[in-house]
Structures are given as structure tokens and as C-alpha cells.
């Protein structure tokens, strides 16, 4: 018996030593260098977590896209467009650049700005739509206070600061963007919306300039937050101008002291204190998400700020004369700010993860697992109304609540992917087992779960879907994480590191390929994603015809002076393809006016056979249930 106890103690000691060794494994950020893309006119750097850097890590794909760019440059050097811009998009609301950064507007007087306002009745409808539909930014405005100022403005338009007029135009502009195109009664709905957006956007900038916004006066931060959101919302793909505008927003907020909790300053009323906390939460959200989209570190560090979480209060719970804070409402009750609170909790964990992965110095695996635990803890703290549940259990919920749930799950998956991505291809330090198996599984699960959300949005934003009225919320920021998940699955399949889940990965890639194809006529990022998935699936021996023409590829390589090589078996599988042939399939997916039902383009597993392993359930932090509601429709909708 004594010998058995000694042997057991030895085994326990060895196990503990192995775990300590695993957690103490140094992770050198210098080996995750990211990607540098120099061109004749620009120099781009993306961090290692950016989808473009993941794509560049697949050597065959990088060679293919490099050849493609060389061909474009050789054939039409004047037509090369920035892949992160809006090239090829027929529905561009704006010029290629931000008005506030590059100009393009004429100076205007207060009278000229006011002359562009629609009628009172039209503005009333826009403002109602703003407060009812725009939960991402509407919490920045205290409704009752705004209504008092609104009535005073119409009684005497010259009595309010010019920046307040800019704020009004920004709210109108966002309401226009959230308006269903089918509601437009005259002319081309898309063209009409574009003209309105450009006009109101210009008036916002003119108001900020006329009001000397760098003086940090009243309404400036609120207006600038709205303006950044407008510039972001009108662009199909990621745009560097938004990141530079974010820098203005962050610095203005810190210049005005929003990064310090109002409790440090006794002269600030309860109402203003609460609104400052809400505004700072919105600035934090923009910093983490926009910086990540550009492949850059975040701008705000935790040690710089101590602003507390907003209270769960409705706007009507506070007014300008409130002497003290009322008790917060229970988190089972949806209020004006509950969505902001839920997102902030996940975003605080994402901030820690962003700092860890952006660090170029040594850290250890224990720090990674601590950040993972913090992310799960944040997910567990999400208020009950925003915990994830299947779409069939959400039929009585509002589209805003459903979209908020999906967005929060999307943020959780983003954190998992960002944190664990580097370990997917990192060699194990242990000869006895896989030191990083937890990270590999977490990254794969999160990537599959992220693309499950993409599929839900693709189905439910169609006409007749539960989220059709919220389709404008599917933005380049959301698509950025879908791109990242797509590239990770492509990388795993290409390297043969599928964790015995090859078929699941291939099925998911076929589904996401169809979605990217439908967006490829208006989005350069979607076009590149579709090409990438085609390349990888063909290399994996997928039997579908993706338009790959090896003879064309050989000709392409010869033009740029490169030789194609075959794999070890002498096969051409896995080589590049002619992207144009891919985009012009028999169903003509690139034709904007051709209706194609999403479910007819992909091989979908029947609802009763769907695996739930890849769906994150915020209620239990374990596998949830894949949505089992599959829609049909009889007319083509606007997908994004």
C-alpha cells in the first residue's frame, strides 16, 4: 500500500510539473510579426491577428495574389485600387476620403447649414427612428434633455450652439442610413438615400468646423462620435480614415476628462455623470473594434482610465434636477443602456487580450489562460436578456435584442480567436502530448461559431427574416471577424491541421464561400475571401467546380516570369485559379439584380442533423444549440 501511495504521489508531482512547465512556456511576440505591404503610394502594416496577415502566412495564396497584383499593374497601372477601400462598389455613399480629414466641403454659415434641414415633420420622423432603432449610439444622448433642446431649437433656431445643429444633422443622417430602401417613395431609393447621406454628412462637418470642435465645447464629443459612425457605416470595406478619425475621438474624449470617473469631481451632476460614463463606454468600444479592424493596437490602456460602468437606468429615471442617483434597475429589465453595459463587459476583457497579443515582448502561457478565464467570466456576467439562445426561441424578441445577442456572441468569439490564434500552428513543447491543445480547439470552435453567426445573419436579414429591418447593422466591422474566421479555417485546412474535423471545416467553408460570392461585386474584401476559399477547397480535393483553370494559371505565372510547381505527388491540386471565372458562375452570382436564395447556393446540413459543437452558449459557457429555423423567400433582398 505504501509503495502504491508513493507511486501515486510521484505521478501527481509529474503531472503538476508538466502543467507548470506548460504554463511557464514563454510566448515571444516577436515571432508574430504581422504583415507589411509596401506599394508605390502606401505602406501598410497589419498585426498578426488581422485576416490579411493570416492570409499572407499561406505561402501559395500570397504568391497567387502577388502575381495577380503584378498583372493588374502591368495591364492597367492607373486603375489599381486600395483593397481596403470601396473600389468596385457601385453604391458608394461618399467620396473615398473622410470629409473632416480631407475637406471636400465648402465653408458654410449657420444660416446656410440651417437651410439644409428638412421640414419639421420629416425631422420628427427621423429623430423617432434614431431613438427607436440605433441602440449602438442612441445611449450617447439623454432623450428627455434632447427633447427639451429640440423644442427650444424649433422655437428659436439661432438660440442653440452650432455644434448642437451638427449633432441634429448627425442623428438625421444615421436615421436615413437605418431606413429601409423600400420605404422611399420617389425615384431610385438607393440614389436618394445616398444624396441625403452626403448632404447631412457635409452639414455635420461644417457645423464642427464652424463650432471650432478642437476647443472641446458642449456637444462636440457626441457629434464627433456620431460622425465617426456615419463615415464607418457608409463604407463597405475597412477604411484607414476611420482609424485616424478614431484618434481624434479618443484624444478629444481624454482632453475633456471622460477617461476619469465623474465621482472625482463633485461639481458634476448625477445626470451628467451618468452620460459621461455612457459616452466613455462608446469610445472604448470604438477604440477596441476599429483598431482591431485596422490590425493595430488599441489606443486606450486600462491604466489610463478609471471611469465606472454605467448604471442600468432608463433615460426617464434621471433629469437635470436629480440630486442623486436612483437605484439601478435589475439587469433582467432592458433599458436604454443595458446593451451598452453588456458590450462593455466583454470589451474590457477584449482590451486585455488586445494588449497581450499586441505585446512584442515575452509573456508566458499562464498569462494567455488568465486572459481566457477573464473572457469567460465576462461572458458569464452578460445580463440575461442578451445571453445567446436559438433563433426559434427568439421569435417574440425584438430585432434589436436579437442583433445585440448575436453581436455579443460575435465579440466573445473574436476574443477567443485573437487570444488563441497564434497557438494553432505553434509546435508543442511536450513530447508526451499537445501542450496547446486547449488553444487549438478554442480557436477552431470560435472560428466555426463565428461563421455560424455569419450564416444566421445571411438568412435572417433576407426579406421575411427576423432581422431584415436590422440588415444595415451588418457592417465592415462585423465582416472583419468573419474574414478572420474564414482565413483561419483556410489556413488549418491548407496545413492539414484540422483536428479530425475536416468535413466540418469544409462544409463551413462552402457555406461562407457562397456568402462572400454574393458580396464580391461590391466589396473588395469579400472578393478576396471568395477567391481564397476557392483556392483552399480546390486544394483540399473538393469535387465542386470553382472555375479553377490550371492552364490559365500557368499562363498567368508565365506572364509575370514565375514557374508553377506541383505538389509532392505531381498533382496540380492546390494551385491558384482564374478569379474572373469563379465570379461568373452558371448562376451569375455577381449580377446584382439576379435573385439567388442563400440556401440553394450551399450544402446545408438539415436542421435535425446540425452539430452544436461550434455554437457558444452564453447561458452555460458550453456548447449550445445551432439555430434550427431555415427561411425561404421569393424575392432577392439586399444582403448587407
Buried (B, 14 or more C-beta within 10 A) or exposed (E): EEEEEEEEEEEEEEEEEBEEEBBEBEBEBEEBEBBEBEEEEEEBBBBBBBBBBBBBBBEBBEBBBEBBBBBEBEEEEEEBEBBBBBBBBEBBBBEBBBBBBEEBBEEBEBEEBBEBBBEEEEBEBBBEBBBEBBBBBBBBBBBBBBBEBBEEBEEEEEEBBBBBBBBBBBBBBBBBBBBEEEEBEEEEBBEBBBBBBBBBBBBBBBBBBBBEBEEBBEBBBBBBBBBBBBBBBBBBBBBBBBBEBBEBBBEBBBBBBBBBBBEEEEEBBBBBBBBBBBBBBBBBBBBBBBBBBBBBBBBBEEEEBEBBBBBBBBBEBBBEEEEEBEEBBEBEEBBBBBBBBBBBBBBBBBBBBBBBBBBEEEBBBBBBBBBBEBBBEBBEBBBEBBBBBBBEEBEEBBBBBBBBBBBBBBBBBBBBBBBBBBBBEBEBBEEEEBBBEBBBBBBBBBBBBBBBBBBBBBBBBBBEBBBBBBBBBBBBBBBBBBBBBBBBBBBBBBEEEBBEBBEBBBBBBBBBBBBBBBBBBBBBBBBBBBBBBBBBBBBBEBEEEBBBBBEBBBEBBEEBEEEBEEEEEEEBBBBBBBBEBBBBBEEEBBEEEEEBBBBEBBEBEEEEEBBBBBBBBBEEEEBBBBBBBEBEBEEBBBBB
